[in-house]
Amino acid sequence: MLTIKVLGSGCANCKRVEQITRKVVTEMALDAEVIKVTDYNDIMEYNLLSTPGLVINETVVCAGRIPTPAEVTTWLTDALEIA
């Protein structure tokens, strides 16, 4: 199972990253848990310069921008190969 974390305060960009991620997970029919992390101290543990952030299996794959669905698909596919 993949663990996916969306890091951010809940702004529009953070919500968009979560929507894209959940859509890709559903389309790929993955066994994955998508967690929304809004606590500032928890977010700072990942040393992000800006949010939103996307973390897959404790690896930061994107920060400070909204990734495309194709990018998220690639990152999830890569994470599955490693797992």
C-alpha positions as CSV (number, residue, x, y, z in Angstrom):
1,M,0.0,0.0,0.0
2,L,1.2,3.5,-0.9
3,T,1.1,6.3,1.6
4,I,0.5,9.6,0.0
5,K,0.5,12.9,1.9
6,V,-0.7,16.3,0.6
7,L,1.0,19.0,2.6
8,G,-0.7,22.4,3.0
9,S,-2.9,24.7,5.0
10,G,-6.0,24.0,3.0
11,C,-5.7,26.7,0.4
12,A,-7.1,26.3,-3.1
13,N,-3.8,25.0,-4.5
14,C,-3.5,22.4,-1.8
15,K,-7.1,21.3,-2.4
16,R,-6.4,21.0,-6.1
17,V,-3.3,18.8,-5.5
18,E,-5.4,16.6,-3.3
19,Q,-8.1,16.3,-6.0
20,I,-5.7,15.5,-8.7
21,T,-4.0,12.9,-6.5
22,R,-7.2,11.2,-5.5
23,K,-8.4,11.1,-9.1
24,V,-5.2,9.5,-10.3
25,V,-5.2,6.9,-7.5
26,T,-8.8,6.0,-8.4
27,E,-8.0,5.8,-12.1
28,M,-5.0,3.6,-11.4
29,A,-7.1,1.5,-9.0
30,L,-4.2,1.7,-6.4
31,D,-4.2,0.5,-2.9
32,A,-3.2,3.8,-1.4
33,E,-4.0,6.0,1.6
34,V,-4.2,9.7,0.8
35,I,-3.6,11.8,3.9
36,K,-4.1,15.6,4.2
37,V,-1.5,17.2,6.4
38,T,-2.4,20.7,7.6
39,D,-0.4,21.0,10.8
40,Y,2.4,23.5,10.3
41,N,4.9,21.5,12.5
42,D,4.2,18.3,10.6
43,I,4.7,20.1,7.3
44,M,8.0,21.6,8.4
45,E,9.4,18.1,9.0
46,Y,9.6,17.7,5.2
47,N,11.7,20.9,4.8
48,L,9.4,22.5,2.2
49,L,10.1,26.0,1.1
50,S,6.5,26.4,0.0
51,T,3.2,24.5,-0.2
52,P,1.4,22.6,-1.6
53,G,3.6,19.6,-1.2
54,L,3.1,16.0,-2.3
55,V,4.9,13.1,-0.5
56,I,4.8,9.5,-1.6
57,N,6.1,6.9,0.8
58,E,7.9,9.6,2.8
59,T,9.6,11.0,-0.3
60,V,8.8,14.6,-1.3
61,V,8.0,14.5,-5.0
62,C,6.6,18.0,-5.5
63,A,6.6,21.3,-3.6
64,G,5.4,24.8,-4.3
65,R,3.3,24.0,-7.4
66,I,0.3,22.0,-8.7
67,P,1.5,18.9,-10.6
68,T,-0.2,17.6,-13.7
69,P,-2.1,14.3,-13.5
70,A,0.6,12.8,-15.8
71,E,3.3,13.8,-13.3
72,V,1.4,12.2,-10.4
73,T,0.8,9.1,-12.5
74,T,4.6,8.8,-13.1
75,W,5.5,9.4,-9.5
76,L,3.0,6.8,-8.3
77,T,4.2,4.3,-10.9
78,D,7.8,4.8,-9.8
79,A,6.8,4.4,-6.2
80,L,5.1,1.1,-7.0
81,E,8.2,-0.2,-8.6
82,I,10.3,0.6,-5.5
83,A,7.8,-0.8,-3.0
